[in-house]
Structure formats: structure tokens, C-alpha cells
Amino acid sequence: MRRTGKAARLAALTTALLCLALAPAASAKPDHTGAPSAQASIVGGAPATIADFPSLAYIQAEEGPHDGFACTGTVISPRVVLTAGHCVEDIETGRLTPARDYKVATGVANLHDVTPGNIFKVTRALTFPGFDPGATRGDAGILILSRPTTAPPLALATAADSATMAAGTPVQIAGWGLEHAGDSSAPATLQTTSTTVQENDYCRRAASRYYPFYSAALQLCTTDTPGLDSGGCFGDSGGPAIAHRADGSAVEIGVISTGAPGCRPTLPNLYTRADLVASWAAEWVAAVEAGAPEPPVKVPAARLPTLTIPKAKTLVGQTLANAFNNRFTHSFGTRVGCERASATRVRCGLSWFWGPNDYYGTVSVNYAFLRSSVIWKGDYAIHWVNDHCWFESGHRQTCALHTRRG
């Protein structure tokens, strides 16, 4: 995915106005999310003006005091912004980001130039009903603004625009994402680059190393041929791939979805086909702007997030600190080895020294639901024995072995 975490974007929002208007004061804290990523602020690109891309929208979401992300979007009507589905729904948990957590800025290329008039609250956040978060297909969503923006809408490609989605079509992409995957902050200025639609066989073959789900019916891919030195990166998620019709008018043919690990421009960027979601988006535009009936809303099923090994080790430490207090927190020589039991459970073996005793045992940690919240639990079996008795007395059978379980 191509959305970027809080730490990268906060560095770009340095003006007092933007800090006050786009982000609460508490948001200037480190990012601890490990949020799904994206390829963004354009690797190998160049700065762009809002006159070049008047329909682009900068999207920021605050998920509590520590968590958040940024994406790019496209104004498709005065109150509707199109973006990526994974910028609306967390692909691990199935949780929709609440509308109140979003702020959207339009009409500026440089985020330092944002004024209150450029900033919009969001009243609804919705994913495309065909969004498959497991395979990241149908990756599209919309944000409904609390008031109209004057940014001009960008047309979405339909079946009648098949020529603009053919291999060899030159397109432009733009966004506020990172310029390099390892950067700690994103540029404040919109970036852009040119790229080219590729043959579907190439897309499937070249992306198979990092994305085995490519579907020509649902997706497009592009590369910067022949140089292969520019493309998207973390933070560009939801931005447009823009082509031009025969009459010269601009049309969005794809929504930036995902790309190669490390934002490598030698491998293709992947997009949700605009013609896949155009009719659904048009129904929402009609509902929002003209009072037409709303289309059906898909409510995603909640899912437990994947428990990573680094996160499991952190939870092991918390489990033992709670159970053994300074006998663990003041210990030394700690060794931990973990293995995955399932997507949501990790089992770890460990040992440590404290005072005259050697401690060893196992801890299993897992995620679970408690009512509507995700919690974690740690189960442990820890043994300890006097070091001198065990290793130097010559009478191990007489050593007292202690055990605590929890």
C-alpha cells in the first residue's frame, strides 16, 4: 500500500498555521503505527504547481494522539474526493477510519501555504464495495467533504475511455509522498513524474515478486520507460494516474494503490482501474450533490491485526514486567527467541539472570477481541533455580526449582 505514516508527513507541516489547522497539537508525536505503506511523493520526480494539478487533494488522518497517516486524493465533485480504499479501511483490522479523524486540503501545492479556507472536514468515509483488502484489489474509497471545494473536479475514465488505458499511453502521477523509501520526512510541495501504461502480461510477470494478485480486469500498471528512474512512493496512495483523451481533456485512468518494496522505480506501480469504480463514484456524486438515492454501503468485517515478531517481543517484555517486576526489569543477559503460531499468536522462549537465580521459560502472546476492541493477552510459564546450586554444587537433584504460570 502507498499511504505514509505520521512521522514522515509531520515534518512537512512546519508552519504554525498548518499545525493548528490540519493537525491537533498532540499530533507532533512520533509515529508508532507501522501503518500500511504506499509509494508516494514521487521518486525521481519534480515539484508541481496546483495549476498543473488543480484537482489534487492532500489527505491527513489522525487516529488518536500517536497514530495517523497521509494519502493523496482527487476531487471528483465539489464535495467528493476519490482516494485509495486502504486510505479509508485498515487492511489488517478491517476498521474504517472515522470521518471525524480526517482533514483534507485542496487548492495548494505547498502545504506551508494552507489556510483555513483550504481545509475541509469529512462527514463520511466509504470504501468501494468491491474492495478486497487481502489482495488489495478494488482499492478505492471516497471522502465526503463537509462543504464544497472550489477545486475543479477531474473526470474518471469509463469504458468509453479504453484507449487511454492501453499499453503505451503516457500518464502523469502526482502526490505528497516520500522521495525515497528511507526518508524520515516527506516534502511539503506536490511532486510529479511521467510514466507509461504497460502490457498486462508484463504487469503480472514483473509484479509477481512482490504482488501475486494482479488482475487485468481490475488493475493497471505503469513504469517510467525507458529510464526506470522515477515512480511513486509512500504517501501517494489514492492519487491519480492522469492521461488525456483525443480532445486533450484530462482524465483519471487509475488510482494509485501499491508498488514495489522500497519504492523501486525499476518495478511497476499498480493502480485500481478508474473505469472499475467510475459508476459507483458517480452514484455517490449524484447522492451528495443532487440528493439522489445513496448506493449500498459495504460495512467491512472487523479483523484482528497480524502480530509481528517485534511487536510480540515488546508484549513479552510487558507481560514479564507485570508478573515479575524488578526481577525482570532489572535483569541482565536476557535472550529471547520467537516463532509464529498463527497470524495473531506468537510463542517465545527466553531466559535471563537476576540476583542469585537463573530464569527461563515460555511466553505466548496473542491478539483477541474484547467486545468491539482489539486487546492482547500474554500467557507464561517461567521457571527459576539458584545458579550456584545448579551449576556448581554437583547436586542438581537437590536444587529447588520454582515455577510461576499466568
C-alpha positions in Angstrom: 0.0 0.0 0.0 1.1 3.6 -0.5 -0.1 5.6 2.4 2.6 7.1 4.6 2.9 7.2 8.4 2.7 10.2 10.6 6.4 10.8 11.3 7.1 11.3 7.6 4.3 13.8 7.0 4.6 15.8 10.2 8.0 17.1 9.2 6.5 18.8 6.2 3.8 20.6 8.2 6.0 23.1 9.9 4.1 26.3 9.7 2.1 27.4 12.7 -1.0 27.7 10.6 -0.8 24.2 9.3 0.0 22.8 12.7 -3.1 24.5 14.1 -5.4 23.8 11.2 -4.5 20.5 9.8 -3.3 18.7 12.9 -4.0 18.9 16.6 -1.1 19.9 18.8 -0.8 16.4 20.2 0.0 15.0 16.7 3.6 16.2 16.9 4.5 12.9 18.5 6.5 10.0 17.0 4.7 7.6 14.7 4.3 4.2 16.3 1.8 2.8 13.7 3.8 0.7 11.3 0.9 1.6 9.1 0.4 0.1 5.7 2.7 1.8 3.2 2.4 3.2 -0.2 4.7 4.7 -2.9 4.4 8.4 -2.8 5.9 11.9 -3.0 7.4 10.6 -6.2 10.8 9.0 -6.5 12.8 10.9 -9.2 10.0 13.4 -9.7 9.9 17.2 -9.8 7.9 19.9 -8.0 4.5 20.7 -9.4 2.1 23.7 -9.0 -1.5 23.5 -8.2 -2.2 24.9 -11.6 -0.7 21.7 -13.0 -2.9 19.5 -10.9 -5.8 21.7 -9.7 -8.0 18.7 -8.7 -5.5 17.1 -6.3 -6.3 16.9 -2.5 -3.9 16.2 0.4 -5.5 13.9 2.9 -4.4 13.6 6.6 -5.9 11.3 9.2 -5.3 11.4 13.0 -6.0 8.1 14.7 -5.5 9.2 18.3 -2.6 11.1 19.8 0.1 8.7 18.4 -1.2 7.2 15.2 -2.0 8.7 11.8 -1.3 8.6 8.1 -1.4 10.7 4.9 -2.7 10.0 1.4 -3.4 11.8 -1.8 -6.8 12.1 -3.4 -8.7 13.6 -6.4 -11.6 16.0 -6.3 -14.3 14.4 -8.5 -17.2 16.8 -7.4 -17.4 19.8 -5.1 -17.9 17.6 -2.0 -16.5 14.2 -3.1 -12.8 13.2 -3.1 -11.7 9.8 -4.5 -8.8 8.1 -2.9 -7.5 4.5 -2.2 -9.6 2.0 -0.3 -6.7 1.4 2.1 -6.7 5.1 3.0 -10.2 4.5 4.3 -10.1 1.0 5.7 -7.2 -0.5 7.6 -6.3 -3.6 5.6 -5.2 -5.6 8.7 -8.1 -4.8 11.1 -10.9 -4.0 8.8 -11.5 -0.8 10.8 -12.8 2.2 8.9 -11.0 5.4 9.8 -13.8 7.6 11.4 -14.7 10.6 9.2 -14.0 12.9 12.1 -10.3 11.9 12.0 -9.8 13.3 8.5 -8.7 16.7 7.3 -8.5 17.4 3.6 -6.6 20.3 1.9 -7.3 21.4 -1.7 -6.1 24.3 -3.8 -2.5 24.3 -2.7 0.6 22.5 -3.9 2.9 23.6 -1.0 1.5 22.5 2.4 3.1 25.6 4.0 0.6 27.7 2.1 -2.5 26.1 3.6 -5.1 28.5 5.0 -8.3 27.7 6.9 -10.2 28.2 3.7 -8.2 25.4 2.1 -9.1 22.9 4.8 -12.1 20.6 4.9 -13.6 18.3 7.4 -15.0 14.9 6.3 -18.6 13.8 7.1 -18.4 10.2 5.6 -15.6 7.8 4.6 -16.6 4.9 2.4 -14.8 2.1 0.6 -15.6 0.7 -2.8 -17.9 -2.3 -2.3 -15.5 -4.5 -4.4 -12.5 -3.6 -2.2 -10.6 -6.8 -1.3 -8.2 -5.8 1.4 -6.5 -9.2 1.4 -5.4 -8.9 -2.2 -5.6 -5.1 -2.3 -7.9 -5.2 -5.3 -10.8 -2.8 -6.0 -8.6 -0.4 -3.9 -10.7 2.7 -3.9 -12.7 4.8 -1.5 -14.3 8.2 -1.2 -14.4 11.0 1.4 -17.4 13.3 1.5 -16.5 16.8 2.5 -18.4 18.9 5.0 -18.7 21.8 2.5 -17.9 22.3 -1.2 -14.4 22.9 -2.5 -13.8 25.2 -5.4 -11.1 22.8 -6.8 -12.3 21.7 -10.3 -13.3 18.0 -10.5 -11.3 15.6 -12.5 -13.2 13.2 -14.9 -12.9 9.5 -14.2 -12.3 7.1 -17.1 -15.2 4.9 -18.1 -15.5 2.0 -20.6 -15.6 4.6 -23.4 -12.1 5.7 -22.5 -10.4 2.3 -23.1 -7.9 3.9 -25.5 -6.5 6.0 -22.6 -5.8 2.8 -20.6 -4.0 1.0 -23.4 -0.3 0.0 -23.2 2.0 2.8 -24.3 -0.3 5.6 -23.0 1.7 8.3 -21.3 0.4 9.3 -17.9 1.3 11.6 -15.1 1.2 10.8 -11.4 1.4 13.2 -8.5 1.4 13.2 -4.8 2.8 14.4 -1.5 4.7 11.2 -0.6 8.3 10.4 0.1 11.0 11.0 -2.4 12.9 7.9 -1.2 11.6 5.0 0.8 14.1 5.5 3.7 13.3 9.2 4.1 12.1 10.3 7.6 10.0 13.1 6.2 8.1 14.0 3.0 8.5 17.2 1.0 5.9 19.9 1.6 5.5 20.5 -2.1 3.5 18.4 -4.5 5.7 16.2 -6.7 5.0 14.7 -10.1 6.5 12.5 -12.8 5.7 11.0 -16.1 5.2 7.2 -16.6 3.7 4.8 -19.2 1.0 2.2 -19.1 2.4 -1.3 -19.6 1.1 -4.5 -21.2 -0.9 -6.7 -18.7 1.4 -9.7 -19.2 4.3 -7.6 -18.2 2.5 -6.2 -15.2 1.6 -9.6 -14.0 5.1 -11.0 -14.5 7.1 -8.1 -13.2 4.9 -7.5 -10.1 4.7 -11.2 -9.2 7.8 -10.9 -7.0 6.0 -8.6 -4.6 2.3 -8.7 -5.6 0.9 -12.1 -6.8 -2.7 -10.9 -7.2 -2.5 -8.7 -10.3 -5.8 -8.7 -12.4 -6.0 -7.0 -15.8 -9.8 -6.6 -15.3 -9.2 -4.6 -12.1 -5.8 -3.0 -12.3 -3.3 -1.2 -14.5 0.5 -0.8 -14.1 3.0 1.7 -15.2 6.7 2.2 -15.3 8.9 5.1 -16.3 10.3 3.8 -19.5 12.9 3.6 -20.7 14.9 5.2 -17.9 13.1 3.4 -15.0 14.3 6.1 -12.6 11.0 7.6 -11.3 7.7 6.4 -9.8 5.5 6.5 -6.7 6.4 6.0 -3.1 4.9 6.0 0.4 2.2 8.7 0.7 1.0 8.8 -2.9 -1.8 6.3 -2.2 -5.1 7.4 -3.6 -3.5 9.9 -6.1 -4.4 9.8 -9.8 -2.8 8.4 -12.9 -3.8 11.1 -15.4 -4.0 10.6 -19.2 -5.5 12.7 -21.9 -8.4 12.0 -24.3 -8.2 12.6 -28.0 -9.7 16.1 -27.4 -6.9 16.9 -25.0 -9.0 16.8 -21.8 -7.5 15.2 -18.7 -9.0 12.0 -17.4 -8.1 9.9 -14.4 -7.5 6.3 -15.5 -6.2 4.9 -12.3 -6.0 5.3 -8.5 -2.5 4.8 -7.0 -2.7 1.6 -5.0 0.7 -0.1 -4.4 4.2 -0.8 -5.7 7.5 -2.4 -5.3 9.2 -2.8 -1.9 11.5 0.2 -1.2 9.7 2.3 -3.9 12.0 0.8 -6.5 11.2 2.6 -9.8 12.6 -0.3 -11.9 9.4 -2.3 -11.0 5.9 -1.3 -11.8 3.5 0.9 -9.8 0.0 -0.6 -9.6 -3.4 1.2 -9.9 -7.0 0.5 -9.4 -8.7 1.0 -12.8 -10.8 4.1 -12.7 -13.4 2.5 -15.1 -13.9 -0.2 -12.4 -15.1 2.4 -9.8 -16.5 5.2 -12.0 -20.1 4.2 -11.9 -20.1 3.7 -8.1 -18.4 7.0 -7.6 -20.9 8.7 -10.0 -23.7 7.3 -7.8 -22.2 8.9 -4.7 -21.7 12.2 -6.5 -25.3 12.2 -7.5 -26.4 11.4 -4.0 -24.2 14.0 -2.4 -24.6 16.8 -4.9 -28.2 16.2 -6.2 -30.0 14.3 -3.5 -30.2 11.0 -5.5 -30.6 7.7 -3.6 -27.4 6.6 -1.9 -25.9 3.4 -3.3 -25.5 0.4 -0.9 -22.8 0.8 1.7 -20.4 -2.1 2.4 -19.5 -2.4 6.1 -16.2 -4.3 6.4 -15.9 -7.2 8.9 -13.5 -6.4 11.7 -10.3 -8.4 11.6 -7.6 -8.9 14.1 -4.3 -7.4 13.1 -1.2 -9.5 12.3 1.0 -9.9 15.4 4.5 -9.2 14.2 7.6 -10.8 15.9 9.0 -7.4 17.0 5.6 -6.4 18.5 5.4 -9.8 20.2 8.7 -9.3 21.8 7.6 -6.0 23.2 4.4 -7.6 24.6 6.5 -10.4 26.1 8.5 -7.8 28.0 5.4 -6.1 29.2 3.9 -9.5 30.3 7.0 -10.4 32.4 7.5 -6.9 33.8 3.9 -7.1 35.1 4.5 -10.6 36.5 8.0 -10.3 37.9 8.5 -6.6 38.5 12.2 -5.7 39.0 13.2 -9.4 38.8 12.7 -8.9 35.1 13.1 -5.2 34.6 16.4 -5.1 36.4 17.7 -8.4 35.0 20.6 -9.0 32.6 21.6 -11.5 30.0 18.1 -11.7 28.5 17.8 -13.9 25.5 14.5 -14.2 23.5 13.6 -16.4 20.5 10.1 -16.3 19.0 8.2 -18.3 16.4 4.8 -17.6 14.8 2.0 -19.9 15.8 -0.6 -18.1 13.7 -1.2 -14.6 12.3 -2.4 -13.4 15.7 -0.3 -15.6 18.1 3.5 -15.8 18.7 5.3 -18.1 21.1 8.6 -17.1 22.6 11.2 -18.9 24.7 13.5 -16.8 26.8 16.0 -16.8 29.7 17.5 -14.2 32.0 19.5 -13.7 35.2 18.6 -11.8 38.3 20.2 -11.9 41.7 21.4 -15.5 42.5 18.8 -17.1 40.2 18.5 -18.2 36.5 15.1 -17.7 34.9 13.8 -19.5 31.8 10.5 -20.4 30.2 8.0 -19.6 27.5 5.5 -16.8 26.9 2.7 -16.9 24.3 1.1 -13.6 23.3 -1.9 -13.1 21.1 -4.4 -10.6 19.9 -8.1 -11.1 20.7 -11.4 -9.2 20.6 -13.0 -7.9 23.8 -16.4 -6.6 22.7 -15.5 -4.3 19.8 -11.9 -3.6 20.8 -8.7 -5.4 20.0 -6.7 -6.4 23.1 -3.6 -8.5 23.7 -3.0 -11.3 26.2 0.2 -12.9 27.4 0.3 -16.5 28.9 3.6 -17.6 30.5 5.3 -20.5 32.3 8.5 -19.3 33.9 10.9 -21.4 36.0 13.9 -20.4 38.1 16.7 -22.0 40.1 19.7 -20.9 42.1 22.6 -20.5 39.8 25.3 -21.7 42.2 23.3 -24.8 43.2 22.6 -25.8 39.6 26.0 -25.2 38.1 28.5 -25.6 40.9 27.1 -27.7 43.8 27.3 -31.0 41.9 23.9 -32.0 43.4 21.4 -30.6 40.9 18.8 -33.1 42.1 18.7 -31.2 45.4 18.2 -27.7 43.8 14.8 -26.2 44.4 13.0 -25.5 41.1 10.4 -22.8 41.2 7.6 -22.2 38.6 5.1 -19.4 38.1 2.3 -19.6 35.5 0.0 -16.9 34.4 
